[in-house]
Amino acid sequence: MKNPLDSLRSTVVLGFVLTVVMVLIINAMYS
Amino acid sequence: MHIDAAYWTFFFRWLHIMSGVMWIGLLWYFNFVQTPSMPKIPDAEKPAITKVIAPTALFWFRWGAMSTIITGIIEAYLNGYLADAYSLGLTNHSIQATRIGFGMWLGTIMWFNVWVLIWPNQKKVLGIVQVGPDEKKKAARIAALASRTNTMLSIPMLYAMASASHLPM
């Protein structure tokens, strides 16, 4: 399987995905 | 304006932001500019990067990272949220502590990547430390993955830290 970090584009996309995941986690902690 | 305890909390935030700009600016230079450009440079001209530009950029990059984490920890301590933030706000049930805490953990992991993974391996890649070709290739791979990881983590890190002070509850 290809490592997403080998592509700069995938790296940046993953960064935004992680941000959304983090926001959802924080939301869940305070709901 | 009084030079009181509250002033120093701001002062260290200023130093922390400047250090962070130095660090992340150079991180993004490596990932968005230098690495994608290397394949386009003729081999004879690559030493301009590997012998001159990269070592200088790496100096300010790694010391920017060191300064960022030190001023950040001092700032958190002076503001009284160091422990609560690193506990992700679970100790004081504060969303602000959770937000800045996520940022601090991401930043700490990124600092670790710089000083434990990227810099020691870049010394081998650039020939600052002499190693054989196999070890050099392995070192290049580790440094590259660590640098991409930090690029990826810089995105949620900046969101988390900015939201701690600037996102209304």
N, CA and C atoms of all chains as a GROMACS GRO file, in nm:
protein
  600
    1MET      N    1   0.085  -0.120   0.000
    1MET     CA    2   0.000   0.000   0.000
    1MET      C    3   0.088   0.124   0.000
    2LYS      N    4   0.050   0.224  -0.077
    2LYS     CA    5   0.131   0.345  -0.086
    2LYS      C    6   0.121   0.426   0.043
    3ASN      N    7   0.235   0.484   0.081
    3ASN     CA    8   0.238   0.569   0.200
    3ASN      C    9   0.189   0.708   0.160
    4PRO      N   10   0.080   0.758   0.222
    4PRO     CA   11   0.028   0.889   0.182
    4PRO      C   12   0.129   1.002   0.204
    5LEU      N   13   0.222   0.981   0.296
    5LEU     CA   14   0.321   1.086   0.322
    5LEU      C   15   0.424   1.097   0.210
    6ASP      N   16   0.422   1.005   0.115
    6ASP     CA   17   0.512   1.015  -0.001
    6ASP      C   18   0.463   1.118  -0.102
    7SER      N   19   0.338   1.160  -0.084
    7SER     CA   20   0.283   1.264  -0.171
    7SER      C   21   0.257   1.388  -0.089
    8LEU      N   22   0.306   1.502  -0.132
    8LEU     CA   23   0.283   1.626  -0.058
    8LEU      C   24   0.134   1.659  -0.053
    9ARG      N   25   0.066   1.633  -0.166
    9ARG     CA   26  -0.077   1.662  -0.171
    9ARG      C   27  -0.154   1.579  -0.069
   10SER      N   28  -0.125   1.447  -0.064
   10SER     CA   29  -0.195   1.361   0.033
   10SER      C   30  -0.163   1.403   0.176
   11THR      N   31  -0.038   1.444   0.196
   11THR     CA   32   0.005   1.491   0.329
   11THR      C   33  -0.082   1.607   0.374
   12VAL      N   34  -0.099   1.705   0.287
   12VAL     CA   35  -0.178   1.824   0.321
   12VAL      C   36  -0.326   1.787   0.340
   13VAL      N   37  -0.377   1.702   0.252
   13VAL     CA   38  -0.517   1.658   0.265
   13VAL      C   39  -0.538   1.588   0.399
   14LEU      N   40  -0.444   1.498   0.434
   14LEU     CA   41  -0.451   1.428   0.563
   14LEU      C   42  -0.448   1.526   0.679
   15GLY      N   43  -0.370   1.633   0.664
   15GLY     CA   44  -0.363   1.736   0.768
   15GLY      C   45  -0.500   1.797   0.794
   16PHE      N   46  -0.572   1.828   0.685
   16PHE     CA   47  -0.706   1.886   0.701
   16PHE      C   48  -0.803   1.781   0.757
   17VAL      N   49  -0.788   1.657   0.712
   17VAL     CA   50  -0.874   1.550   0.764
   17VAL      C   51  -0.854   1.534   0.915
   18LEU      N   52  -0.725   1.532   0.957
   18LEU     CA   53  -0.694   1.520   1.100
   18LEU      C   54  -0.753   1.636   1.178
   19THR      N   55  -0.753   1.755   1.116
   19THR     CA   56  -0.809   1.872   1.184
   19THR      C   57  -0.958   1.850   1.209
   20VAL      N   58  -1.029   1.803   1.109
   20VAL     CA   59  -1.173   1.776   1.124
   20VAL      C   60  -1.196   1.671   1.233
   21VAL      N   61  -1.116   1.564   1.230
   21VAL     CA   62  -1.128   1.459   1.332
   21VAL      C   63  -1.107   1.517   1.471
   22MET      N   64  -1.004   1.602   1.484
   22MET     CA   65  -0.974   1.663   1.614
   22MET      C   66  -1.091   1.750   1.661
   23VAL      N   67  -1.148   1.829   1.570
   23VAL     CA   68  -1.262   1.915   1.606
   23VAL      C   69  -1.380   1.830   1.652
   24LEU      N   70  -1.404   1.718   1.583
   24LEU     CA   71  -1.514   1.629   1.621
   24LEU      C   72  -1.489   1.569   1.760
   25ILE      N   73  -1.362   1.532   1.786
   25ILE     CA   74  -1.328   1.476   1.918
   25ILE      C   75  -1.353   1.580   2.026
   26ILE      N   76  -1.306   1.703   2.003
   26ILE     CA   77  -1.323   1.808   2.104
   26ILE      C   78  -1.472   1.838   2.124
   27ASN      N   79  -1.547   1.842   2.016
   27ASN     CA   80  -1.693   1.862   2.025
   27ASN      C   81  -1.758   1.755   2.111
   28ALA      N   82  -1.718   1.631   2.088
   28ALA     CA   83  -1.775   1.518   2.164
   28ALA      C   84  -1.741   1.528   2.311
   29MET      N   85  -1.620   1.578   2.341
   29MET     CA   86  -1.577   1.591   2.480
   29MET      C   87  -1.664   1.693   2.554
   30TYR      N   88  -1.721   1.790   2.484
   30TYR     CA   89  -1.794   1.897   2.550
   30TYR      C   90  -1.941   1.903   2.515
   31SER      N   91  -1.994   1.795   2.459
   31SER     CA   92  -2.137   1.794   2.426
   31SER      C   93  -2.218   1.745   2.546
   32MET      N   94  -0.024   5.074   3.015
   32MET     CA   95   0.047   4.946   3.012
   32MET      C   96   0.145   4.937   3.128
   33HIS      N   97   0.135   4.827   3.204
   33HIS     CA   98   0.228   4.804   3.314
   33HIS      C   99   0.310   4.681   3.286
   34ILE      N  100   0.439   4.684   3.318
   34ILE     CA  101   0.523   4.565   3.304
   34ILE      C  102   0.499   4.480   3.427
   35ASP      N  103   0.389   4.402   3.424
   35ASP     CA  104   0.356   4.316   3.538
   35ASP      C  105   0.354   4.171   3.491
   36ALA      N  106   0.305   4.084   3.577
   36ALA     CA  107   0.302   3.941   3.544
   36ALA      C  108   0.224   3.917   3.415
   37ALA      N  109   0.113   3.989   3.400
   37ALA     CA  110   0.030   3.972   3.279
   37ALA      C  111   0.108   4.013   3.155
   38TYR      N  112   0.190   4.118   3.169
   38TYR     CA  113   0.269   4.161   3.054
   38TYR      C  114   0.363   4.052   3.009
   39TRP      N  115   0.431   3.983   3.102
   39TRP     CA  116   0.527   3.879   3.066
   39TRP      C  117   0.460   3.761   2.997
   40THR      N  118   0.334   3.734   3.033
   40THR     CA  119   0.266   3.624   2.963
   40THR      C  120   0.251   3.660   2.816
   41PHE      N  121   0.220   3.789   2.788
   41PHE     CA  122   0.211   3.830   2.649
   41PHE      C  123   0.348   3.828   2.583
   42PHE      N  124   0.453   3.877   2.654
   42PHE     CA  125   0.588   3.884   2.600
   42PHE      C  126   0.635   3.748   2.549
   43PHE      N  127   0.609   3.644   2.632
   43PHE     CA  128   0.652   3.510   2.589
   43PHE      C  129   0.566   3.457   2.476
   44ARG      N  130   0.440   3.500   2.470
   44ARG     CA  131   0.357   3.462   2.356
   44ARG      C  132   0.414   3.524   2.228
   45TRP      N  133   0.461   3.647   2.235
   45TRP     CA  134   0.522   3.713   2.121
   45TRP      C  135   0.647   3.636   2.074
   46LEU      N  136   0.735   3.601   2.169
   46LEU     CA  137   0.856   3.525   2.135
   46LEU      C  138   0.818   3.389   2.076
   47HIS      N  139   0.713   3.328   2.133
   47HIS     CA  140   0.668   3.196   2.089
   47HIS      C  141   0.617   3.202   1.945
   48ILE      N  142   0.538   3.306   1.914
   48ILE     CA  143   0.483   3.319   1.778
   48ILE      C  144   0.595   3.344   1.677
   49MET      N  145   0.689   3.431   1.713
   49MET     CA  146   0.802   3.457   1.621
   49MET      C  147   0.883   3.330   1.597
   50SER      N  148   0.911   3.256   1.705
   50SER     CA  149   0.986   3.130   1.692
   50SER      C  150   0.909   3.032   1.603
   51GLY      N  151   0.778   3.026   1.625
   51GLY     CA  152   0.694   2.934   1.548
   51GLY      C  153   0.694   2.968   1.400
   52VAL      N  154   0.690   3.098   1.370
   52VAL     CA  155   0.693   3.141   1.230
   52VAL      C  156   0.823   3.098   1.165
   53MET      N  157   0.935   3.116   1.238
   53MET     CA  158   1.066   3.072   1.187
   53MET      C  159   1.063   2.923   1.158
   54TRP      N  160   1.015   2.846   1.252
   54TRP     CA  161   1.011   2.700   1.242
   54TRP      C  162   0.920   2.653   1.129
   55ILE      N  163   0.794   2.693   1.135
   55ILE     CA  164   0.698   2.640   1.038
   55ILE      C  165   0.724   2.698   0.900
   56GLY      N  166   0.772   2.823   0.894
   56GLY     CA  167   0.808   2.880   0.763
   56GLY      C  168   0.912   2.795   0.694
   57LEU      N  169   1.014   2.756   0.770
   57LEU     CA  170   1.121   2.675   0.709
   57LEU      C  171   1.073   2.532   0.684
   58LEU      N  172   0.988   2.478   0.771
   58LEU     CA  173   0.931   2.344   0.747
   58LEU      C  174   0.858   2.343   0.614
   59TRP      N  175   0.775   2.448   0.592
   59TRP     CA  176   0.698   2.453   0.468
   59TRP      C  177   0.791   2.483   0.350
   60TYR      N  178   0.900   2.558   0.372
   60TYR     CA  179   0.998   2.578   0.264
   60TYR      C  180   1.055   2.442   0.221
   61PHE      N  181   1.096   2.361   0.319
   61PHE     CA  182   1.153   2.230   0.284
   61PHE      C  183   1.054   2.148   0.203
   62ASN      N  184   0.929   2.143   0.249
   62ASN     CA  185   0.831   2.053   0.190
   62ASN      C  186   0.764   2.105   0.063
   63PHE      N  187   0.739   2.236   0.056
   63PHE     CA  188   0.671   2.290  -0.061
   63PHE      C  189   0.768   2.339  -0.168
   64VAL      N  190   0.892   2.373  -0.127
   64VAL     CA  191   0.986   2.436  -0.221
   64VAL      C  192   1.107   2.346  -0.249
   65GLN      N  193   1.186   2.318  -0.144
   65GLN     CA  194   1.315   2.252  -0.167
   65GLN      C  195   1.301   2.110  -0.221
   66THR      N  196   1.229   2.024  -0.148
   66THR     CA  197   1.217   1.885  -0.191
   66THR      C  198   1.159   1.870  -0.331
   67PRO      N  199   1.048   1.939  -0.364
   67PRO     CA  200   0.996   1.924  -0.500
   67PRO      C  201   1.091   1.981  -0.607
   68SER      N  202   1.181   2.072  -0.568
   68SER     CA  203   1.271   2.134  -0.666
   68SER      C  204   1.395   2.050  -0.695
   69MET      N  205   1.436   1.969  -0.599
   69MET     CA  206   1.562   1.895  -0.615
   69MET      C  207   1.570   1.812  -0.744
   70PRO      N  208   1.464   1.737  -0.780
   70PRO     CA  209   1.472   1.658  -0.904
   70PRO      C  210   1.491   1.742  -1.030
   71LYS      N  211   1.456   1.872  -1.021
   71LYS     CA  212   1.466   1.958  -1.140
   71LYS      C  213   1.604   2.023  -1.151
   72ILE      N  214   1.688   2.001  -1.048
   72ILE     CA  215   1.820   2.066  -1.048
   72ILE      C  216   1.924   1.969  -1.102
   73PRO      N  217   2.008   2.012  -1.199
   73PRO     CA  218   2.115   1.923  -1.248
   73PRO      C  219   2.207   1.882  -1.135
   74ASP      N  220   2.257   1.758  -1.140
   74ASP     CA  221   2.338   1.704  -1.031
   74ASP      C  222   2.455   1.794  -0.994
   75ALA      N  223   2.518   1.855  -1.094
   75ALA     CA  224   2.636   1.938  -1.068
   75ALA      C  225   2.601   2.061  -0.984
   76GLU      N  226   2.476   2.101  -0.992
   76GLU     CA  227   2.435   2.223  -0.920
   76GLU      C  228   2.369   2.192  -0.786
   77LYS      N  229   2.341   2.065  -0.759
   77LYS     CA  230   2.274   2.030  -0.634
   77LYS      C  231   2.352   2.072  -0.509
   78PRO      N  232   2.486   2.073  -0.511
   78PRO     CA  233   2.559   2.116  -0.390
   78PRO      C  234   2.524   2.257  -0.344
   79ALA      N  235   2.473   2.340  -0.433
   79ALA     CA  236   2.430   2.474  -0.389
   79ALA      C  237   2.323   2.459  -0.280
   80ILE      N  238   2.238   2.359  -0.297
   80ILE     CA  239   2.136   2.331  -0.196
   80ILE      C  240   2.196   2.252  -0.080
   81THR      N  241   2.258   2.137  -0.113
   81THR     CA  242   2.298   2.044  -0.007
   81THR      C  243   2.412   2.098   0.079
   82LYS      N  244   2.501   2.180   0.019
   82LYS     CA  245   2.617   2.228   0.096
   82LYS      C  246   2.598   2.368   0.154
   83VAL      N  247   2.506   2.446   0.094
   83VAL     CA  248   2.495   2.586   0.136
   83VAL      C  249   2.357   2.618   0.195
   84ILE      N  250   2.253   2.601   0.113
   84ILE     CA  251   2.121   2.647   0.156
   84ILE      C  252   2.062   2.557   0.264
   85ALA      N  253   2.062   2.425   0.239
   85ALA     CA  254   1.999   2.333   0.334
   85ALA      C  255   2.059   2.340   0.474
   86PRO      N  256   2.192   2.339   0.490
   86PRO     CA  257   2.247   2.346   0.627
   86PRO      C  258   2.206   2.474   0.699
   87THR      N  259   2.204   2.586   0.628
   87THR     CA  260   2.164   2.713   0.691
   87THR      C  261   2.018   2.710   0.728
   88ALA      N  262   1.936   2.660   0.635
   88ALA     CA  263   1.792   2.651   0.664
   88ALA      C  264   1.767   2.558   0.782
   89LEU      N  265   1.841   2.446   0.788
   89LEU     CA  266   1.824   2.350   0.898
   89LEU      C  267   1.866   2.409   1.032
   90PHE      N  268   1.964   2.496   1.032
   90PHE     CA  269   2.006   2.560   1.157
   90PHE      C  270   1.892   2.641   1.216
   91TRP      N  271   1.836   2.733   1.134
   91TRP     CA  272   1.730   2.819   1.184
   91TRP      C  273   1.604   2.739   1.211
   92PHE      N  274   1.581   2.634   1.134
   92PHE     CA  275   1.467   2.543   1.150
   92PHE      C  276   1.471   2.474   1.286
   93ARG      N  277   1.587   2.413   1.320
   93ARG     CA  278   1.589   2.336   1.444
   93ARG      C  279   1.595   2.426   1.566
   94TRP      N  280   1.665   2.538   1.559
   94TRP     CA  281   1.667   2.627   1.674
   94TRP      C  282   1.537   2.707   1.687
   95GLY      N  283   1.469   2.730   1.573
   95GLY     CA  284   1.334   2.786   1.579
   95GLY      C  285   1.242   2.692   1.654
   96ALA      N  286   1.256   2.561   1.626
   96ALA     CA  287   1.174   2.461   1.695
   96ALA      C  288   1.205   2.460   1.845
   97MET      N  289   1.333   2.466   1.879
   97MET     CA  290   1.372   2.464   2.020
   97MET      C  291   1.317   2.587   2.091
   98SER      N  292   1.333   2.702   2.027
   98SER     CA  293   1.283   2.826   2.087
   98SER      C  294   1.132   2.824   2.100
   99THR      N  295   1.063   2.765   2.001
   99THR     CA  296   0.917   2.759   2.006
   99THR      C  297   0.870   2.679   2.126
  100ILE      N  298   0.931   2.562   2.148
  100ILE     CA  299   0.880   2.478   2.257
  100ILE      C  300   0.917   2.538   2.392
  101ILE      N  301   1.034   2.598   2.404
  101ILE     CA  302   1.074   2.656   2.533
  101ILE      C  303   0.987   2.776   2.566
  102THR      N  304   0.972   2.869   2.471
  102THR     CA  305   0.888   2.986   2.500
  102THR      C  306   0.742   2.946   2.517
  103GLY      N  307   0.700   2.842   2.448
  103GLY     CA  308   0.562   2.794   2.462
  103GLY      C  309   0.536   2.738   2.600
  104ILE      N  310   0.628   2.658   2.650
  104ILE     CA  311   0.612   2.600   2.785
  104ILE      C  312   0.617   2.710   2.891
  105ILE      N  313   0.708   2.806   2.873
  105ILE     CA  314   0.714   2.919   2.967
  105ILE      C  315   0.582   2.996   2.965
  106GLU      N  316   0.530   3.023   2.844
  106GLU     CA  317   0.403   3.094   2.830
  106GLU      C  318   0.289   3.019   2.899
  107ALA      N  319   0.283   2.889   2.876
  107ALA     CA  320   0.176   2.809   2.937
  107ALA      C  321   0.188   2.810   3.089
  108TYR      N  322   0.311   2.802   3.138
  108TYR     CA  323   0.333   2.804   3.282
  108TYR      C  324   0.292   2.939   3.342
  109LEU      N  325   0.336   3.048   3.277
  109LEU     CA  326   0.304   3.182   3.328
  109LEU      C  327   0.153   3.209   3.325
  110ASN      N  328   0.085   3.149   3.227
  110ASN     CA  329  -0.060   3.167   3.216
  110ASN      C  330  -0.137   3.070   3.306
  111GLY      N  331  -0.065   2.978   3.368
  111GLY     CA  332  -0.126   2.887   3.466
  111GLY      C  333  -0.198   2.767   3.406
  112TYR      N  334  -0.180   2.737   3.278
  112TYR     CA  335  -0.253   2.624   3.220
  112TYR      C  336  -0.165   2.509   3.172
  113LEU      N  337  -0.037   2.511   3.210
  113LEU     CA  338   0.057   2.410   3.159
  113LEU      C  339   0.007   2.267   3.185
  114ALA      N  340  -0.026   2.238   3.312
  114ALA     CA  341  -0.068   2.101   3.348
  114ALA      C  342  -0.205   2.068   3.289
  115ASP      N  343  -0.299   2.161   3.298
  115ASP     CA  344  -0.434   2.136   3.247
  115ASP      C  345  -0.433   2.114   3.096
  116ALA      N  346  -0.349   2.191   3.027
  116ALA     CA  347  -0.343   2.179   2.881
  116ALA      C  348  -0.284   2.045   2.839
  117TYR      N  349  -0.172   2.008   2.902
  117TYR     CA  350  -0.111   1.879   2.867
  117TYR      C  351  -0.201   1.762   2.908
  118SER      N  352  -0.295   1.787   3.002
  118SER     CA  353  -0.395   1.687   3.038
  118SER      C  354  -0.518   1.698   2.949
  119LEU      N  355  -0.507   1.778   2.840
  119LEU     CA  356  -0.616   1.796   2.742
  119LEU      C  357  -0.745   1.846   2.806
  120GLY      N  358  -0.731   1.927   2.911
  120GLY     CA  359  -0.849   1.986   2.973
  120GLY      C  360  -0.933   1.890   3.053
  121LEU      N  361  -0.887   1.766   3.069
  121LEU     CA  362  -0.964   1.667   3.144
  121LEU      C  363  -0.961   1.694   3.293
  122THR      N  364  -0.861   1.770   3.339
  122THR     CA  365  -0.847   1.799   3.480
  122THR      C  366  -0.939   1.914   3.523
  123ASN      N  367  -0.957   2.012   3.437
  123ASN     CA  368  -1.037   2.129   3.476
  123ASN      C  369  -1.160   2.152   3.388
  124HIS      N  370  -1.188   2.053   3.299
  124HIS     CA  371  -1.305   2.060   3.211
  124HIS      C  372  -1.317   2.197   3.142
  125SER      N  373  -1.208   2.240   3.080
  125SER     CA  374  -1.206   2.368   3.010
  125SER      C  375  -1.178   2.342   2.863
  126ILE      N  376  -1.268   2.390   2.776
  126ILE     CA  377  -1.249   2.366   2.633
  126ILE      C  378  -1.126   2.441   2.582
  127GLN      N  379  -1.096   2.553   2.648
  127GLN     CA  380  -0.976   2.627   2.609
  127GLN      C  381  -0.851   2.544   2.634
  128ALA      N  382  -0.849   2.480   2.754
  128ALA     CA  383  -0.734   2.396   2.789
  128ALA      C  384  -0.723   2.278   2.693
  129THR      N  385  -0.838   2.221   2.655
  129THR     CA  386  -0.838   2.110   2.561
  129THR      C  387  -0.781   2.154   2.426
  130ARG      N  388  -0.827   2.269   2.378
  130ARG     CA  389  -0.781   2.318   2.247
  130ARG      C  390  -0.632   2.346   2.248
  131ILE      N  391  -0.587   2.424   2.345
  131ILE     CA  392  -0.444   2.455   2.347
  131ILE      C  393  -0.362   2.329   2.377
  132GLY      N  394  -0.422   2.239   2.456
  132GLY     CA  395  -0.355   2.112   2.488
  132GLY      C  396  -0.330   2.026   2.366
  133PHE      N  397  -0.432   2.013   2.279
  133PHE     CA  398  -0.411   1.940   2.154
  133PHE      C  399  -0.297   2.004   2.075
  134GLY      N  400  -0.300   2.137   2.069
  134GLY     CA  401  -0.194   2.210   1.999
  134GLY      C  402  -0.058   2.183   2.060
  135MET      N  403  -0.052   2.183   2.194
  135MET     CA  404   0.076   2.161   2.263
  135MET      C  405   0.128   2.019   2.241
  136TRP      N  406   0.040   1.921   2.245
  136TRP     CA  407   0.084   1.784   2.220
  136TRP      C  408   0.134   1.768   2.077
  137LEU      N  409   0.058   1.825   1.982
  137LEU     CA  410   0.102   1.817   1.841
  137LEU      C  411   0.237   1.886   1.824
  138GLY      N  412   0.251   2.004   1.887
  138GLY     CA  413   0.377   2.077   1.879
  138GLY      C  414   0.492   2.002   1.943
  139THR      N  415   0.464   1.935   2.053
  139THR     CA  416   0.568   1.859   2.122
  139THR      C  417   0.614   1.742   2.037
  140ILE      N  418   0.518   1.672   1.976
  140ILE     CA  419   0.552   1.562   1.886
  140ILE      C  420   0.634   1.614   1.770
  141MET      N  421   0.595   1.730   1.717
  141MET     CA  422   0.668   1.789   1.604
  141MET      C  423   0.810   1.826   1.645
  142TRP      N  424   0.826   1.882   1.767
  142TRP     CA  425   0.960   1.917   1.817
  142TRP      C  426   1.047   1.792   1.827
  143PHE      N  427   0.988   1.684   1.877
  143PHE     CA  428   1.059   1.556   1.888
  143PHE      C  429   1.104   1.509   1.750
  144ASN      N  430   1.013   1.519   1.653
  144ASN     CA  431   1.047   1.477   1.516
  144ASN      C  432   1.167   1.554   1.463
  145VAL      N  433   1.174   1.685   1.496
  145VAL     CA  434   1.284   1.768   1.447
  145VAL      C  435   1.417   1.726   1.507
  146TRP      N  436   1.422   1.717   1.640
  146TRP     CA  437   1.551   1.698   1.707
  146TRP      C  438   1.594   1.553   1.717
  147VAL      N  439   1.499   1.457   1.713
  147VAL     CA  440   1.535   1.316   1.728
  147VAL      C  441   1.537   1.244   1.594
  148LEU      N  442   1.452   1.284   1.500
  148LEU     CA  443   1.445   1.214   1.372
  148LEU      C  444   1.505   1.294   1.257
  149ILE      N  445   1.459   1.418   1.237
  149ILE     CA  446   1.501   1.492   1.117
  149ILE      C  447   1.648   1.533   1.124
  150TRP      N  448   1.686   1.607   1.230
  150TRP     CA  449   1.822   1.662   1.234
  150TRP      C  450   1.930   1.555   1.236
  151PRO      N  451   1.924   1.453   1.326
  151PRO     CA  452   2.029   1.352   1.325
  151PRO      C  453   2.042   1.281   1.190
  152ASN      N  454   1.930   1.257   1.123
  152ASN     CA  455   1.937   1.189   0.994
  152ASN      C  456   1.980   1.282   0.881
  153GLN      N  457   1.942   1.410   0.889
  153GLN     CA  458   1.986   1.505   0.787
  153GLN      C  459   2.138   1.526   0.793
  154LYS      N  460   2.195   1.515   0.911
  154LYS     CA  461   2.342   1.526   0.922
  154LYS      C  462   2.408   1.417   0.840
  155LYS      N  463   2.349   1.297   0.840
  155LYS     CA  464   2.403   1.187   0.760
  155LYS      C  465   2.380   1.213   0.612
  156VAL      N  466   2.260   1.259   0.577
  156VAL     CA  467   2.226   1.283   0.436
  156VAL      C  468   2.316   1.388   0.375
  157LEU      N  469   2.344   1.495   0.449
  157LEU     CA  470   2.422   1.606   0.396
  157LEU      C  471   2.573   1.584   0.409
  158GLY      N  472   2.612   1.473   0.469
  158GLY     CA  473   2.755   1.446   0.482
  158GLY      C  474   2.823   1.520   0.596
  159ILE      N  475   2.740   1.579   0.684
  159ILE     CA  476   2.798   1.646   0.802
  159ILE      C  477   2.853   1.540   0.895
  160VAL      N  478   2.784   1.423   0.896
  160VAL     CA  479   2.832   1.302   0.963
  160VAL      C  480   2.857   1.199   0.853
  161GLN      N  481   2.971   1.133   0.852
  161GLN     CA  482   3.006   1.040   0.745
  161GLN      C  483   2.948   0.902   0.768
  162VAL      N  484   2.864   0.855   0.674
  162VAL     CA  485   2.812   0.718   0.680
  162VAL      C  486   2.812   0.659   0.540
  163GLY      N  487   2.795   0.526   0.530
  163GLY     CA  488   2.793   0.458   0.402
  163GLY      C  489   2.664   0.487   0.325
  164PRO      N  490   2.661   0.451   0.195
  164PRO     CA  491   2.546   0.485   0.110
  164PRO      C  492   2.414   0.423   0.154
  165ASP      N  493   2.417   0.299   0.207
  165ASP     CA  494   2.292   0.236   0.252
  165ASP      C  495   2.233   0.310   0.371
  166GLU      N  496   2.322   0.347   0.465
  166GLU     CA  497   2.274   0.417   0.584
  166GLU      C  498   2.224   0.556   0.546
  167LYS      N  499   2.290   0.616   0.447
  167LYS     CA  500   2.250   0.749   0.400
  167LYS      C  501   2.110   0.743   0.340
  168LYS      N  502   2.082   0.637   0.263
  168LYS     CA  503   1.951   0.621   0.199
  168LYS      C  504   1.843   0.603   0.306
  169LYS      N  505   1.876   0.521   0.407
  169LYS     CA  506   1.781   0.496   0.515
  169LYS      C  507   1.755   0.626   0.591
  170ALA      N  508   1.862   0.702   0.616
  170ALA     CA  509   1.850   0.829   0.689
  170ALA      C  510   1.763   0.927   0.611
  171ALA      N  511   1.780   0.930   0.479
  171ALA     CA  512   1.702   1.021   0.395
  171ALA      C  513   1.554   0.988   0.405
  172ARG      N  514   1.523   0.860   0.407
  172ARG     CA  515   1.384   0.814   0.414
  172ARG      C  516   1.320   0.855   0.546
  173ILE      N  517   1.391   0.833   0.656
  173ILE     CA  518   1.339   0.868   0.789
  173ILE      C  519   1.316   1.018   0.799
  174ALA      N  520   1.416   1.096   0.755
  174ALA     CA  521   1.406   1.241   0.762
  174ALA      C  522   1.289   1.292   0.678
  175ALA      N  523   1.272   1.234   0.560
  175ALA     CA  524   1.164   1.277   0.470
  175ALA      C  525   1.027   1.248   0.530
  176LEU      N  526   1.011   1.127   0.584
  176LEU     CA  527   0.881   1.090   0.643
  176LEU      C  528   0.851   1.175   0.766
  177ALA      N  529   0.952   1.201   0.847
  177ALA     CA  530   0.933   1.283   0.966
  177ALA      C  531   0.895   1.425   0.927
  178SER      N  532   0.956   1.475   0.822
  178SER     CA  533   0.927   1.611   0.777
  178SER      C  534   0.786   1.621   0.719
  179ARG      N  535   0.746   1.521   0.642
  179ARG     CA  536   0.608   1.518   0.589
  179ARG      C  537   0.509   1.504   0.704
  180THR      N  538   0.543   1.423   0.804
  180THR     CA  539   0.456   1.408   0.921
  180THR      C  540   0.435   1.543   0.988
  181ASN      N  541   0.543   1.617   1.006
  181ASN     CA  542   0.532   1.748   1.068
  181ASN      C  543   0.451   1.845   0.984
  182THR      N  544   0.464   1.837   0.852
  182THR     CA  545   0.383   1.922   0.764
  182THR      C  546   0.236   1.891   0.786
  183MET      N  547   0.207   1.761   0.792
  183MET     CA  548   0.069   1.717   0.814
  183MET      C  549   0.018   1.766   0.951
  184LEU      N  550   0.097   1.750   1.056
  184LEU     CA  551   0.054   1.786   1.192
  184LEU      C  552   0.048   1.937   1.213
  185SER      N  553   0.121   2.013   1.134
  185SER     CA  554   0.122   2.158   1.152
  185SER      C  555  -0.017   2.216   1.128
  186ILE      N  556  -0.096   2.149   1.045
  186ILE     CA  557  -0.229   2.200   1.011
  186ILE      C  558  -0.324   2.194   1.131
  187PRO      N  559  -0.348   2.077   1.192
  187PRO     CA  560  -0.431   2.076   1.312
  187PRO      C  561  -0.369   2.151   1.429
  188MET      N  562  -0.235   2.151   1.436
  188MET     CA  563  -0.169   2.221   1.547
  188MET      C  564  -0.206   2.370   1.547
  189LEU      N  565  -0.198   2.433   1.429
  189LEU     CA  566  -0.228   2.575   1.420
  189LEU      C  567  -0.377   2.602   1.444
  190TYR      N  568  -0.462   2.511   1.397
  190TYR     CA  569  -0.605   2.526   1.423
  190TYR      C  570  -0.630   2.522   1.573
  191ALA      N  571  -0.576   2.420   1.639
  191ALA     CA  572  -0.598   2.401   1.782
  191ALA      C  573  -0.552   2.523   1.861
  192MET      N  574  -0.430   2.569   1.833
  192MET     CA  575  -0.376   2.680   1.910
  192MET      C  576  -0.451   2.809   1.885
  193ALA      N  577  -0.484   2.837   1.759
  193ALA     CA  578  -0.557   2.960   1.728
  193ALA      C  579  -0.696   2.958   1.790
  194SER      N  580  -0.760   2.838   1.789
  194SER     CA  581  -0.896   2.830   1.840
  194SER      C  582  -0.902   2.848   1.991
  195ALA      N  583  -0.792   2.819   2.060
  195ALA     CA  584  -0.793   2.829   2.206
  195ALA      C  585  -0.826   2.971   2.251
  196SER      N  586  -0.769   3.070   2.182
  196SER     CA  587  -0.796   3.211   2.219
  196SER      C  588  -0.900   3.277   2.132
  197HIS      N  589  -0.920   3.226   2.010
  197HIS     CA  590  -0.995   3.304   1.911
  197HIS      C  591  -1.124   3.242   1.862
  198LEU      N  592  -1.154   3.119   1.902
  198LEU     CA  593  -1.282   3.060   1.863
  198LEU      C  594  -1.377   3.073   1.980
  199PRO      N  595  -1.487   3.150   1.963
  199PRO     CA  596  -1.582   3.164   2.073
  199PRO      C  597  -1.634   3.028   2.116
  200MET      N  598  -1.664   3.013   2.244
  200MET     CA  599  -1.701   2.883   2.299
  200MET      C  600  -1.801   2.811   2.210
   0.00000   0.00000   0.00000
